[in-house]
Every structure is written in structure tokens, then in C-alpha cells.
Amino acid sequence: MKKCISIFVLLALVSAGAFALSIGGGLHLDHSGNNGVKDGSEYWGLRIFSVGAYGFLDFNFAELSVSFASGSLTGVYEDGSYSDSSDAGKATQLCFSFLLKFPIDMGQLVFFPLFGINYNWVLSLENEYGIKADDTGEEYGQIGILAGLGFDYYLTDLLYLRVQGMFQLRFPAKFARDAAWGSAEATMGMGPVIRVGIGYWL
């Protein structure tokens, strides 16, 4: 965790020295499925749906952000044509993201493809009975890759509305890697990330 924070702080300092700076924040929403283990046609794992807030530093060609989100966990089991799902509790996550941006200026609108990395750190996790898990960060934290599109709509010369839509690919968490024995293998989580916020150029 400390290494991840140090890396993001270093990226912020390097970027701030090279580009103009804006700050902002807003609403964060993400969904991730396929976080589990697969063995042939048999699969069991978790779906994660989170809603929260995020803040960002923008350096024109790069964005550094931190989001705090909480949401539901759904347990999923599949075996060939059979599938079942059930409430599996809830989780609270802190996510650090570093994104490269490629702005296309169209006047009042600025579009930009996005690509980058993130780290989803699980602050707390509890099952459907309210029992909290231990070692959540180490067991359930995931490194991920983000790619997508965004746009800024300028309300004034300095104030803008930002909308981002991305696809997230999460590498298997430790709990899934540890559960993958024999011919089974841990699966990668995947799903959308949507952010809507307000930014201001300093």
C-alpha cells in the first residue's frame, strides 16, 4: 500500500512540473465481474458494484485521481448451463488511478482517449451476515488497467464539466489465486468505470 501511494505521489510531482494544473472531483461508479476461479465449465466468484466520490489532479496530458466507493458484492456460481447468484455482502474500496490523456480540442468541447493503470485497495469487506474479513487489502486488492474516452465541456474559460467512460480489467486478487488449485485458474475482473465531475484550471 505504501509503495503504491509513493508511486502516485511521485507521478503527481513529476507531472506538475511539466504541465498546467487543474483540480476537481465528482461522482465515481464502477462494476467488476469475473473476480473468481474457473475450472473447465465450473466457475465461482464475485461481482462488485460500487458508488462513491473521486478527486483528481489534471496535467493536460495526464490525470491522477483517488476515488472512495462502497457497494455490494454478489456471489456467482456457474456450471455449464446452470448459474446461480446470491448476496455476498459489501465492500469499501480506495482506488488510485494514473491516466494518460490525448486531448482533441474542439473549442468548447475537448475530447480525449484515456489509458492507464489503477490500484483497487479494499478498506473493508463483510459477508452477508455482517462478519468482517481480516487482511482485506492484501487478500482482495487488485491492480488494474483502464482504457476509454472522456470529454470536458467548458462552462467558462477555466471551469469545466468532465465525463469519463472506461473499461477496467483487474488482475486476479490473492484470494482467487490462492483458491485456484489443480486445473483451476484465477480469472480477471472486468467491467465499466463511469466518472462525472467538475474541474477548474488553476
C-alpha positions in Angstrom: 0.0 0.0 0.0 2.8 2.5 1.0 4.6 1.7 -2.3 1.5 2.4 -4.3 0.9 5.8 -2.6 4.6 6.7 -3.1 4.4 5.9 -6.8 1.3 8.1 -7.3 2.8 11.0 -5.3 5.9 10.8 -7.5 3.9 10.8 -10.7 2.0 13.8 -9.4 5.2 15.8 -8.6 6.8 14.9 -12.0 3.6 15.8 -13.9 3.1 19.1 -12.0 6.5 20.3 -13.0 5.8 19.7 -16.7 2.2 20.7 -17.4 -0.5 23.2 -16.4 -2.7 22.0 -13.5 -6.4 21.7 -12.8 -8.2 20.2 -9.9 -11.7 18.7 -9.5 -13.9 15.9 -8.3 -17.3 14.3 -8.6 -19.2 11.0 -8.8 -17.5 7.6 -9.3 -19.3 4.4 -10.3 -17.7 1.0 -11.2 -18.7 -2.6 -11.7 -16.4 -5.6 -11.9 -17.4 -9.2 -12.7 -15.4 -12.4 -13.1 -13.4 -12.0 -9.9 -13.0 -15.6 -9.0 -11.9 -19.1 -10.1 -12.7 -21.2 -13.2 -12.2 -24.9 -13.7 -13.5 -26.1 -17.0 -17.2 -25.2 -17.2 -17.3 -24.5 -13.5 -16.9 -21.0 -12.2 -17.3 -19.3 -8.8 -16.5 -15.8 -7.9 -17.7 -12.3 -7.1 -19.3 -9.3 -8.8 -18.6 -5.9 -7.3 -20.7 -2.8 -7.7 -19.5 0.4 -6.1 -20.7 4.0 -6.0 -18.7 6.9 -4.4 -16.8 10.1 -5.0 -13.4 10.9 -6.6 -11.0 13.7 -6.8 -8.4 14.4 -9.5 -5.4 16.4 -10.5 -5.2 17.1 -14.2 -2.0 18.0 -16.0 -3.4 18.3 -19.5 -1.8 15.1 -20.8 -2.2 13.1 -17.6 -4.7 12.7 -14.8 -4.0 11.4 -11.3 -7.1 10.5 -9.2 -8.2 9.0 -6.0 -11.7 7.5 -5.5 -13.6 6.3 -2.4 -16.5 4.0 -3.1 -18.7 1.5 -1.3 -21.1 -1.1 -2.7 -22.5 -4.6 -2.9 -20.9 -8.0 -3.5 -22.7 -10.7 -5.4 -21.6 -14.3 -5.2 -21.8 -16.1 -8.6 -21.7 -19.8 -9.4 -21.8 -21.3 -12.9 -21.6 -24.9 -14.1 -22.3 -25.3 -17.8 -25.8 -24.2 -18.5 -26.6 -23.7 -14.7 -25.9 -20.5 -12.9 -26.8 -19.0 -9.5 -26.1 -15.8 -7.7 -26.7 -14.5 -4.2 -25.9 -11.6 -1.8 -22.3 -11.9 -0.6 -22.1 -8.8 1.5 -20.5 -5.4 0.8 -17.1 -3.8 0.3 -15.5 -0.4 0.6 -12.6 0.5 -1.8 -10.0 3.2 -2.2 -8.7 3.4 -5.8 -5.6 5.2 -7.1 -5.5 5.8 -10.8 -3.0 7.3 -13.2 -4.3 8.0 -16.7 -2.6 9.3 -19.9 -4.8 11.7 -21.9 -4.7 12.7 -25.5 -6.8 15.9 -25.8 -8.6 16.8 -29.1 -9.6 20.5 -28.8 -12.9 21.3 -30.5 -13.5 24.7 -28.8 -16.0 24.5 -26.0 -15.6 20.6 -26.1 -12.3 18.8 -25.6 -12.4 15.0 -26.2 -9.6 12.7 -25.0 -8.9 8.9 -25.3 -7.7 7.6 -21.9 -5.3 4.8 -21.0 -3.7 4.0 -17.6 -3.3 1.9 -14.5 -5.1 1.7 -11.1 -4.9 0.0 -7.8 -8.1 -1.0 -6.0 -7.4 -1.2 -2.3 -10.2 -2.9 -0.3 -10.6 -1.0 3.0 -13.3 -3.2 4.5 -15.3 -6.2 3.4 -18.1 -8.0 5.2 -20.2 -11.0 4.2 -24.0 -11.2 4.0 -24.1 -11.9 7.8 -22.2 -8.7 8.7 -19.0 -10.5 9.6 -15.9 -8.5 8.6 -12.9 -10.1 6.8 -9.4 -9.8 8.0 -6.4 -8.7 5.8 -8.8 -7.3 3.2 -6.1 -5.2 1.4 -3.7 -8.0 0.9 -6.3 -10.6 0.1 -8.7 -8.6 -2.1 -6.7 -5.7 -3.5 -6.3 -5.7 -7.3 -4.1 -4.0 -9.9 -6.0 -2.9 -13.0 -5.8 -1.4 -16.4 -8.2 1.3 -17.6 -9.0 2.4 -21.2 -11.7 4.5 -22.6 -12.9 8.0 -23.6 -13.7 11.3 -21.9 -14.7 14.9 -22.6 -14.6 18.3 -21.0 -17.4 20.7 -21.6 -16.2 24.3 -20.7 -18.7 26.3 -18.7 -16.3 29.2 -18.6 -12.7 29.7 -19.7 -11.5 27.9 -16.5 -14.4 25.8 -15.2 -15.5 22.6 -17.0 -17.7 19.6 -16.7 -15.8 16.3 -17.1 -17.4 12.9 -18.1 -15.4 9.7 -18.5 -16.3 6.2 -19.5 -13.8 3.5 -19.3 -13.4 -0.3 -19.3 -11.5 -1.8 -16.4 -9.5 -5.0 -16.4 -8.5 -6.2 -13.0 -5.8 -8.8 -12.4 -6.7 -11.7 -10.1 -6.8 -10.9 -6.4 -4.8 -13.0 -3.9 -7.9 -14.8 -2.6 -8.6 -16.0 -6.1 -5.0 -17.1 -6.9 -4.9 -19.0 -3.6 -8.2 -20.8 -4.4 -7.0 -21.9 -7.8 -5.8 -25.4 -7.3 -5.2 -28.3 -9.7 -6.5 -27.4 -13.1 -8.4 -24.4 -11.9 -7.2 -20.9 -12.7 -8.0 -17.4 -11.3 -10.0 -15.1 -13.5 -9.5 -11.4 -14.3 -12.2 -9.0 -13.1 -13.7 -6.7 -15.8 -16.3 -4.1 -16.1 -17.1 -0.4 -16.7 -16.0 2.7 -14.8 -18.0 5.9 -15.1 -17.0 9.3 -13.7 -18.8 12.7 -13.8 -17.2 15.7 -12.2 -16.4 19.4 -12.2 -12.8 20.7 -12.8 -11.1 24.1 -12.6 -7.8 25.2 -14.1 -5.5 27.0 -11.6 
